[in-house]
Amino acid sequence: MVIAGLNGFSPSYPKMQNRTVKNEPETWDKDAPEPKKMTLQVAETQKPMRIDVYLTRQVENVTRNKVQEAIAEQRVLVNGKPVKANYRIKSRDSIHITFLRPPAPELAPEDIPIDILYEDDDLMVIDKAPGMVVHPAFGNWTGTLANAILHHLGQDAVELDKTDLRPGIVHRLDKNTSGLIIVAKNSTALHRLARQFARREVKKKYLALVWGIPEPAEGIIRTNIARSIRDRKIMACYEYEGGEGKTAVTEYRILKNFRHFALVELTLHTGRTHQIRVHLKHLGHPIVGDETYGGAVERALPFSKGESFVKNLLELLPRQALHAQTLSFSQPTSGERLAFTAPLPADMRTAIEKIEKTLRPEPHDVT
């Protein structure tokens, strides 16, 4: 197996300057929400910048208004002293911030249709539609898969922890990624399924439509993944087994070669945030429609009406063309091995059909 991205050349990785700063806890205490305190050390290489702009970029899930409010209330200290919003940060400044946390809204059942492929006493396997948020978070307190789960379970939801905003959710998919997700229906199943994920006993395969044709046609991408030093809200690749981030391994193979696009099957060997999306960008072949990682930029294709073709294609795919297609794991009580496949959603299927009609696939396709 060829190691993509590390075969024949030495990739250049940015040096991490700041650690990830999260403005939310893993769980909420609704009765006594404590303030969130954090400290940032400004990098030596950081250029001068307004502190409100800097903190908005560096801290996850925070708006500039919230930052300015904290500054006005003297909850932002630089080198131990309060500053104004127009203060320009300097190299090696030490910034201490206190954010006040409101209690989380109560998670309520909502009658939202979900596609349940399998259900037993312990779990459900759901084919998540693109555009559905898995669990509540900033900007998406309602309309999530978690709300739909509570409604579907009804009285059976008493088995789940209602103080948790992720009831029964063992793993997650990005909002705009479609496909298979497992939901536990009781705490024992949740614990046993989580253990399978931790031991990498759950097998997952994804399909992605990408720009260009990856070379070689199959391989393994190995990097570390951590927050980008340029934009802390996205992920970036760093040297594999280096000092920054966590190791991430993705196996890929081309299923169809469309000359200017490829349908790629991906197998996750680790489960890092945005792993497939950032790995494909690192490979130089971002997922079509992925706004965060460069896949939604219109590109010129060398054929008649190529510009309008790309524009129409991106209109068909207003999200990353990534689908969690297959999933296998052991039933947490019986130990029986279960396997599921979710068909491609309509938007990806229509886009691929459009590409096939316009761009004749190469004759050496593996499918």
Secondary structure by P-SEA (a helix, b strand, c coil): ccccccccbbbbbbcccccccccccccccccccccccbbbbbccccccccaaaaaaaccccccaaaaaaaaaaccccccccccccccccccbbbbbbbbbbcccccccccccccccccccccbbbbbcccccccccccccccccaaaaaaaaaccccccccccccccccccccccccbbbbbbbccaaaaaaaaaaaaaccbbbbbbbbccccccccbbbbbbbbcccccccccccccccccccbbbbbbbbbbccccccccbbbbbbcccccaaaaaaaaaacccccccccccccccccccccaaaaaaaaaaaacccccccccbbbbccccccccccccccccaaaaaaaaaaaacccccccccc
